[in-house]
Amino acid sequence: MNKKAQGLSIDVIIVAAIALIVLVIIAVIFISKLGIFGAQVGDCVNKGGKCVAADIACGEEGTAVAEYGLPMSLSCSVKEEHCCVKAAA
């Protein structure tokens, strides 16, 4: 009953540890870029809208947003502003 045990060599363990570290770094980079992408998708200007002061109504004649008739709940850089988007033709 002489059985020789075979274990993992130290080289295999080191390569596996390095591969795991690289995968964690790639995952962190990917997740952080995904957060930036998600913030930009919900941005008013990226959706073709215009951020205006809270006291100006969307589509109000004589304003810079006269052609932007639809109020939307998209994010603007200033908290007191709201987003107006052009109506689809």
C-alpha positions in Angstrom: 0.0 0.0 0.0 2.6 2.5 -1.0 0.7 5.3 -2.6 2.6 8.5 -3.6 0.5 11.6 -2.9 0.5 14.2 -5.6 -0.1 17.8 -4.7 -0.2 21.1 -6.5 3.1 22.5 -7.3 4.0 25.9 -5.9 4.2 27.2 -9.5 0.5 26.4 -10.1 -0.5 28.1 -6.9 1.4 31.3 -7.7 0.0 31.4 -11.3 -3.5 30.9 -10.0 -3.1 33.7 -7.4 -1.8 36.1 -10.0 -4.7 35.2 -12.3 -7.2 35.9 -9.5 -5.6 39.3 -8.7 -5.8 40.2 -12.4 -9.5 39.2 -12.6 -10.3 41.3 -9.5 -8.6 44.3 -11.0 -10.4 43.9 -14.3 -13.7 43.6 -12.5 -13.1 46.8 -10.5 -12.2 48.7 -13.6 -15.3 47.4 -15.5 -17.7 48.1 -12.6 -16.4 51.7 -12.2 -16.7 52.4 -15.9 -20.3 51.0 -15.9 -21.2 53.4 -13.2 -20.0 56.4 -15.2 -21.9 55.0 -18.3 -25.1 54.7 -16.3 -24.8 58.3 -15.1 -24.3 59.6 -18.6 -27.2 57.6 -20.0 -29.7 59.4 -17.7 -28.2 62.8 -18.3 -30.6 65.5 -19.8 -28.1 66.9 -22.4 -27.2 63.4 -23.6 -30.9 62.7 -24.3 -31.2 65.9 -26.4 -32.7 68.0 -23.7 -31.9 71.3 -22.1 -31.5 72.1 -18.4 -33.4 75.2 -17.4 -34.1 77.0 -14.1 -37.0 75.7 -12.0 -39.1 78.9 -12.6 -39.1 78.5 -16.4 -41.7 76.2 -17.8 -40.9 73.8 -20.7 -42.3 75.2 -24.0 -42.8 78.7 -22.6 -42.9 81.2 -25.4 -40.2 83.8 -25.6 -37.7 81.6 -23.6 -34.7 79.6 -24.7 -36.7 76.4 -24.3 -39.7 77.4 -26.4 -39.1 74.4 -28.7 -38.5 72.1 -25.8 -42.0 71.2 -24.8 -41.8 68.0 -22.7 -40.6 68.1 -19.1 -38.6 65.0 -18.2 -37.2 63.6 -15.0 -33.6 63.4 -16.2 -30.7 64.6 -14.2 -29.2 68.1 -14.6 -25.9 69.3 -13.2 -27.6 71.9 -11.0 -30.1 70.6 -8.5 -32.5 73.5 -8.9 -32.8 72.9 -12.6 -35.2 70.7 -14.5 -34.9 69.0 -17.9 -36.9 70.0 -21.0 -36.8 67.7 -24.1 -38.0 68.4 -27.7 -41.2 66.6 -28.6 -40.8 63.9 -31.2 -42.1 64.9 -34.6 
